[in-house]
Amino acid sequence: MGGCVFCNIVRGVEEAYRVYEDDVVVVILDKYPVSEGHLLVITRRHYRGVEDAEPRAAAHAFTVASALARIYRERLGAPGVNVVTNSGRPAGQVIFHFHVHVIPRWHSGGPMWSPRHTLTPGEAERVTSRLKPHLGLVSEYLSRAGLGD
């Protein structure tokens, strides 16, 4: 999958701000976020969309996304969080590698895919430093779901 940007990120060929990783997923900051803290939970193995993913890999990705949503809501004070995957171009999928968006909403209103901006190093540092102390919750969620080590 040499042409897949997410496969290249997983392999370390392309750079990304990594937030969390394990044997099944890599979590990165979206390069063009719709809100500060927009994350992508990417499977290490290439699946075109959620319907192609092995059930255990999909469950793992969504469990990680759920833990991240809880961190944003309960620990970092986001009033809302979108957790979504797009499958197929008509559904808004742009990169054809299964991934789950975790989008904290710091303000109410506005469209789901509000205007994007380019992630800056300063924003990346703010987000990663705010998330880092809470990432133990991800392992806890995976363990409780029977998906951890």
C-alpha positions in Angstrom: 0.0 0.0 0.0 2.8 2.4 -0.9 0.4 5.0 -2.1 -1.7 5.1 1.0 -0.8 8.1 3.2 -2.0 6.4 6.4 0.0 3.3 5.7 3.0 5.5 5.2 2.3 7.3 8.5 2.0 4.0 10.3 5.3 2.8 8.8 7.0 6.1 9.7 7.6 7.0 6.1 5.5 10.2 6.5 5.4 12.4 9.5 2.5 13.0 11.8 1.9 14.1 15.3 1.3 10.8 17.1 -0.8 10.8 20.3 -1.1 7.1 21.0 -0.2 3.8 19.5 -0.5 0.1 20.1 -0.3 -3.1 18.1 -3.6 -2.4 16.3 -3.9 1.4 15.9 -2.0 4.6 15.7 -3.7 7.8 16.8 -2.6 11.1 15.1 -3.6 14.7 15.0 -5.5 15.5 11.9 -3.3 17.6 9.6 -6.3 19.7 8.7 -8.5 19.7 11.8 -12.1 21.1 12.0 -11.5 21.9 15.7 -8.5 21.9 18.0 -7.8 18.4 19.1 -9.2 16.6 16.0 -7.8 13.1 16.1 -7.7 10.2 13.7 -7.6 6.6 15.0 -6.0 4.7 12.2 -5.7 0.9 12.0 -2.1 -0.3 11.4 -3.4 -2.9 8.9 -4.8 -1.4 5.7 -8.6 -1.8 5.3 -10.4 0.3 2.7 -13.3 1.1 5.0 -15.0 0.1 8.2 -17.0 -2.6 6.3 -13.7 -4.2 5.2 -12.0 -4.2 8.7 -11.7 -7.3 10.7 -14.4 -7.1 13.5 -11.7 -7.1 16.2 -9.8 -4.3 14.6 -12.9 -2.2 14.1 -13.9 -2.9 17.8 -10.4 -1.9 18.9 -10.4 1.3 16.9 -13.9 2.4 18.2 -12.9 1.4 21.8 -9.8 3.7 21.5 -12.0 6.4 20.0 -14.5 6.0 22.9 -11.8 6.4 25.5 -10.5 9.5 23.7 -14.0 11.0 23.6 -14.3 10.4 27.3 -11.0 12.2 27.9 -12.2 15.2 26.0 -15.6 15.3 27.6 -14.9 14.5 31.2 -11.3 15.4 31.8 -10.7 18.3 29.3 -14.1 19.9 29.4 -15.3 19.7 25.8 -19.0 20.2 25.8 -19.4 17.7 22.9 -17.4 15.2 20.8 -18.1 13.7 17.3 -16.9 10.1 16.8 -17.4 9.2 13.2 -16.1 7.2 10.3 -16.8 7.8 6.6 -17.0 4.9 4.2 -17.0 5.6 0.5 -16.7 8.9 -1.4 -20.4 9.8 -1.2 -20.1 9.5 2.6 -17.2 12.0 2.6 -14.3 9.5 2.8 -11.2 11.1 1.3 -8.4 8.7 2.4 -9.4 5.1 1.7 -7.9 3.5 4.8 -10.3 2.8 7.7 -10.0 5.5 10.4 -12.2 7.0 13.0 -12.4 10.7 13.6 -12.6 12.0 17.2 -13.5 15.7 17.0 -13.9 17.6 20.3 -16.4 20.5 20.0 -15.4 23.4 22.2 -18.4 25.6 21.0 -21.9 24.7 20.1 -23.4 25.0 16.7 -21.9 24.8 13.3 -21.8 22.1 10.7 -20.2 18.7 11.3 -17.4 19.4 8.9 -16.8 23.1 9.6 -14.0 24.8 7.8 -10.7 23.1 8.2 -7.4 24.8 9.1 -3.8 23.7 8.8 -2.4 22.2 12.0 0.4 24.3 13.4 3.3 23.0 15.6 2.0 25.2 18.5 -1.5 23.7 18.3 0.0 20.2 18.1 2.1 20.8 21.2 -1.0 22.2 23.1 -3.1 19.2 22.2 -0.5 16.5 22.8 0.5 18.0 26.2 -3.1 18.2 27.3 -3.9 14.6 26.3 -0.7 12.9 27.5 -1.6 12.7 31.2 -4.9 11.0 30.5 -3.9 8.4 27.9 -3.9 5.6 30.5 -7.6 5.6 30.1 -7.2 4.1 26.6 -5.4 1.0 28.0 -8.1 0.7 30.7 -10.9 0.8 28.1 -9.1 -1.8 25.9 -8.6 -4.1 28.9 -12.2 -3.7 30.0 -13.4 -4.6 26.5 -11.1 -7.7 26.4 -9.0 -6.1 23.7 -5.9 -5.2 25.6 -2.8 -7.1 26.5 
